Amino acid sequence: MAAASSALRKTVFRVATVTGTGALGWAYLQRLPKAQDDHRLSWRECLFTRLYTTFVAPVVMQTDAETAHNLTLRAGELLQACRLLLEPSRSNLPLDWLLRPAAAHPASPGPSLRQELFDGRLVFDTPVGIAAGFDKNALLVPLYRLGFLQLGFAEVGSVSAEPAMGNDRPRCWRIPSDQAVINCMGLNNEGAESVAARLKSFSHVADGSPIGVNIAKTHNPSIVGPAAIEDFVQSFKVLAPLADFVVLNVSCPNTVEGKTFEEPSALADLLSAVARQKQAMQWERPPPPVLVKLMATPDSDAGRACQRQLLAVIEDSQLVDGLVISNTIKNPEAPLSRAGREEADQIGKGGVSGKVIHSRSVAAIRSAFEATGGRLPIIGVGGTDSAEAAYEKIRAGASLVEVYTGLVYKGPGLVTDIQAGTESLQTIASVCSLSGFPSLRSHVLWGFAPDQFGKPLLAFGSCANQPAKE
Ligand SMILES: Cc1cc2nc3c(=O)[nH]c(=O)nc-3n(C[C@H](O)[C@H](O)[C@H](O)COP(=O)(O)O)c2cc1C
């Protein structure tokens, strides 16, 4: 009798332990950010993202945002050193899948994602790149060049003429409830000369994915007016010969001096000074395309009018070949959830990035595309964390997309998830075009030109919507 009751107790204890552990595990998994909102991808296709969000993100989230970012860069540098060491060897090595992802998956990404932009001056094997701010000092250029993570391109910087320490720490915070980041880094970077020296040291890995260098005014409130223009021009002079494209960052919300070049006449002065510098330089190869990075102007009549004024200046300048839209948006303007807003209000300052700025970025891309008639290729950035978000930007008029905050929450697998998702969207798009959609504009990749369609017509995963008239 005693033996039976002891066996029963043991069984009850085991069942309770297993059930309790299972319930705790289940509760834990529920608390994690969703691995992938993109239902087109199978579990296997987004395996890396799932592994990251399940096992890595919870650990990363315990670490201060800037420390985690610095550790990521250090890990990247280590990987890069191994990668460069292996470069002369063409044999199959045990870590090839990690170090040479393109070698491990020769068929992916599909050639259909390839684009030539800026009058054919640059070729992008895939449209997904990394945004400015991730690698301010161009530490990982060889990795990007060699197609690491299947990135189609990378924008390094912002780099300024003088080195800058940026604002005091802490200056970067995560808002997990909204999958957002708030930063007021204050344009910390090693300065144009030092970054130029590093880029020169990487010149043996010159072919591959295009590298853009984002330049900004040195973060020093005493540099204003003509000195601010001279500061920009100096960075252009030093860095443009080493860049595949140059981005003029005139929209950083985190400077002590506030807005400097987002006022039409100041922007006109800056662009004409850079144009003069470009003319005066001796180029060993064709000069790189110049892009301007704008903020996401509010989705309102006043916001669009303000953007049109800047775009008129940009088009008149005869210097600018494209646009990057958009930068972070100011903390108080970000549409955060109630919990997120409470956290953000405690921080007070900074620019918000992540999925909460996606809609505003899309609206700004669409209005810029309409205002310029699609003449300037647009790199769409702001809250891209899935193929759906990337595709929405492309439908709005972007030719390329960049990611940053999405990587924090979804991990490096996000880049290939977006590519896999957009390839399936592309298939849908081509089926739809066979069934009557008008021809695709050459520079808006899988999308249908927004000016032809006005509103998105293609529902994800279905061709239910009828094509618009030609
Ligand atoms: C920590 C951090 C630092 C950034 N630094 C820069 C920068 O130096 N220059 C720049 O042009 N944009 C910078 N950005 C803005 C990003 O390039 C991008 O425009 C913005 O984060 C929106 O994209 P996302 O939502 O995908 O992050 C930074 C963003 C973050 C989160």
The ligand as an ORCA input file, in Angstrom:
! r2SCAN-3c Opt
* xyz 0 1
  C      21.634     53.714    -33.526
  C      21.357     54.392    -34.834
  C      22.325     55.203    -35.402
  C      22.092     55.846    -36.616
  N      23.053     56.613    -37.166
  C      22.852     57.190    -38.382
  C      23.863     57.966    -38.992
  O      24.963     58.111    -38.480
  N      23.594     58.529    -40.198
  C      22.384     58.372    -40.838
  O      22.206     58.905    -41.932
  N      21.412     57.615    -40.274
  C      21.617     57.031    -39.071
  N      20.621     56.273    -38.510
  C      19.307     56.172    -39.188
  C      19.207     54.903    -40.040
  O      20.112     54.938    -41.123
  C      17.782     54.763    -40.607
  O      17.521     55.870    -41.446
  C      16.730     54.724    -39.515
  O      17.178     53.970    -38.415
  C      15.423     54.125    -40.015
  O      15.595     52.792    -40.439
  P      15.218     51.514    -39.514
  O      13.852     51.756    -38.968
  O      15.307     50.333    -40.425
  O      16.234     51.474    -38.432
  C      20.847     55.644    -37.278
  C      19.884     54.815    -36.704
  C      20.118     54.187    -35.506
  C      19.050     53.296    -34.910
*
